[in-house]
Amino acid sequence: MQNNMNVASNASALTGANKVLRNTYALLGVSLFPTVIGALIGMSMNFGFAQASPIMFMLVTLAGIFGMFFLIRKNRNNSMGVVFLLGLTFLLGIMLGPILQVAFSMSNGGQIVSLAAGGTGVIFVTLAGIATTSKRDFSSMGKFLMIGLILLILAMLANMFLQIPAMSLAISSIAVLIFSGFILYDVNRIVRGGETNYVMATLALYLNIYNLFVHLLHLLMALMGRE
C-alpha cells in the first residue's frame, strides 16, 4: 500500500515538473520576440549619453532591471507576472543595442552575431537535454555557481575603471562557463521539482541565455572581428 502511494506521489511530481518545464519553454520562446524588437530599436538609438556617464547609466539601468525583477516576483502567480517578464525582455533587448552596433560595424559582423546566436542555441539545447535526461542531481552546483557569479560581477565592476582588454576577455570566457553551468543547474532544478513556478523558471533561464549570448558575442568580436 505504501509503495503504491509512493509511486503515485512520484508520478504526480513528475507530471507537475514536466508541465512547468513545458510552460517554461513556451514562455521562453515567446520572450524572444520582444527581445528582438527591443534589439532592433536599440541598434537605431544613440547611446552617447551612456558613454558620457557610464556609471550613472549603469546605476539607472540596474535600478530599472531590479525594479522589474521585483514586479515579476511579486506577480509570479498571476498574468501580470508574464506581462512584466516580457517587458523586461524588451528592455534587455534594447540594452543589446550598443554591442550589436559595434558588431555590425565590422565587415563580418553579421557572421559573428549569427555564430554567437547559433552557439548560444547549441549550448542551451545540449545542456538542457543533459539536465532533463540525466539521473544525476546537479543541485550541488548552485553554491559554486553563485560564488562564481558574485566574483564575476566584482571583476566586471573593477574592469569598468581599469579598462584592461585582456581582463575583459577573461571575464567573458569565465562568464560563458558560469552561465552554461546555470543552464544545467536551473533546468535540472525544474525537472526535479525545485522550481514550480514557470514565470520564475523562465526568468532564470532567460537571463542565463541572454548573458551567455552577450559574452559569447564579445569573445567572437575580439577573436574574429574585422574592421
ABEGO torsion letter per residue (X at the ends): XAAAAAAAAAAAAAAAAAAAAAAAAAAAAAAAAAAAAAAAAAAABBAAAAAABAAAAAAAAAAAAAAAAAAAAAAAABAAAAAAAAAAAAAAAAAAAAAAAAAAABAAAAAAAAAAAAAAAAAAAAAAAAAAABABBAAAAAAAAAAAAAAAAAAAAAAAAAGBAAAAAAAAAAAAAAAAAAAAAAAAAAAAGABABAAAAAAAAAAAAAAAAAAAAAAAAAAABBX
